[in-house]
């Protein structure tokens, strides 16, 4: 684990590359293991709830009911909740609204926080977690004078779930500690979650409802933080930032029914992930290594000639996420979304063929 201050532009990593680029245009017909949105979503009942909201489109959005529902879901007062157009908007608000001198982003992780900070004019330092350490967090590696620290849990793309206690160790008076929990509802029991905690100074939690519920096209997420932080972020938002359909989705996705469905889905994802990882281990003789223990709805793998393998997989009908756009990773890394067993079995057969073709 080491500290790295990227140079202007940092041409080694395309921070604006995301998994959806793999399945656009000519990739739209591919079986998608590149995007971390749960397959077969949104469910019919959720689509119906969103459709019902369309009758109210003539009125300006009123977020009070959805905000209260999110607050109740986490047993927090509404003053600690801000609804956003996905977690990505929250990163932009944090970068623009908070007075920050030394932001640090813990990598490898989702690149949008660093991109947003840079766009807002900040110089960003990186703490790079290393493969040989299992991509685990050492709180002592974060500079003491960092006044904004960003970390994902479970982390995209490594799928590592950091202990809540380790992340809480990063809290300091005068420091904002941003924890991206976009994939936490895919972890059975949401163990190691910090959402709902009010005893960690400077804690800001980001949650997304787009991953588990298949709402990436709707843009809905939320921030949990101290009331004064929420007020600062809200002042930086445009008026009516979250649409009426997205508000309806937010309210629906934190209902008891939805939470029970998400919990069931988390266990199913865990079983499907175990099946995928077991299959990937069969490629150890080809030099493939899985970052373990994987706890998110995706896995990170390292293998020789990964770029060629990825290209051959596309030819065989499968899209996977290249890993070289994540700081701390190189071109030998790929991220694979967890899918159902039948899809995984077809993928593993294609991977076997792709590795053979890449070896020629």
Steps between C-alpha positions, in 0.01 A plus 500: 500500500649832404418865442503633146443854376391474136631751251270730303271293281656175622487347155554147635134464602181607326296601805190556288489147358219292647365151438210621287751589225554125449136439403418807294457508122653184350523350852127523566437141388765354733424311819582767759750419775637856484231701680437446871122528482304196618358304209124469438424833665307714570235254619145534365358641823761777501438585134131530585569735792714721276236493225231607749705812581481622141154645561663761720756629250323835457588593859847583625663210689434484874769294670369514857336156509798326339745680727297399806488138378880486457546657843269242656682218321824601674337620827627854443337844513415642157757776553768235450373390156548652156354341187717524189492412131700184566817477707692669219324832567597472865870479408468822299318675787767395749778621270337837439333582831753397765801715585779247452878551518638147463266236357616138494331220307570138594554299179436276315138615516222663300673783315219756495583653844852589389379625162245726671760637742740576217228667296430723801864611499641283778835324501427143603735262679452125470556224752554187291401169657715213374421156369759342728309639799171365366397859419428541872490840665771610738353812666852615590587541132264796462684831560412654833434842344249370242178693560293294254539124463298294252473121513255244360354213704470242359749648258443513125690336326686286756181363667680528835282572804695703755417464870281787619738548792797551265313763301379674816866527606543746213269752667663814645374835627498734201503214247215395272496123460305397190404133477343386173263219599340469156533121511443443872143377449648214294685378812291256706398673822681816386770407745772765535253772398542843657170638370289615794801563726507845661797440732772528231610864460490639148342184356326532163334188356402471136241246392375414152168341416597440137711185545277257684180630341612550140433875496820633343290681240287671766783644716413470867717483811545678830746644750498442876698754703486753782225762449749781437673298228166411341405870502828592326448238230136597454599863436724379215219301337286643223130536571299177471805279436311171535209430265155387612550144361835475679340616827231234459775242446692616809195467720421157358855367530526566873164341584499186718401292196791633297751454783392138537535446124844664497611282792388189312679620187821558700505134607436388144781722372733353763420147382539594133829675580632191676417299187681753279808510725518119516493489120764771470733308734511226236705744289782527757730300273446769236625761747156636597465635855182618672511786753356333809297496709253655255193641677330716235290413194817489287849350513839631398738267319859528384617296206770512235404659167177632653446751219520225238274274707247783532506551124444130433217494756327775303531290188343212694209718616605620847582849629724537807641812663862592432690576820777729378291817546509453878800662676705226662413243232651429159401344172517145641182556706134436413182549702217250460143562615332210677222342298276193537655152481392428144654824375815438705536150357475636144750773590750253646486296178562819300785596734663162442485561126616862531804403708593235242467751217707760692776243555545436127 
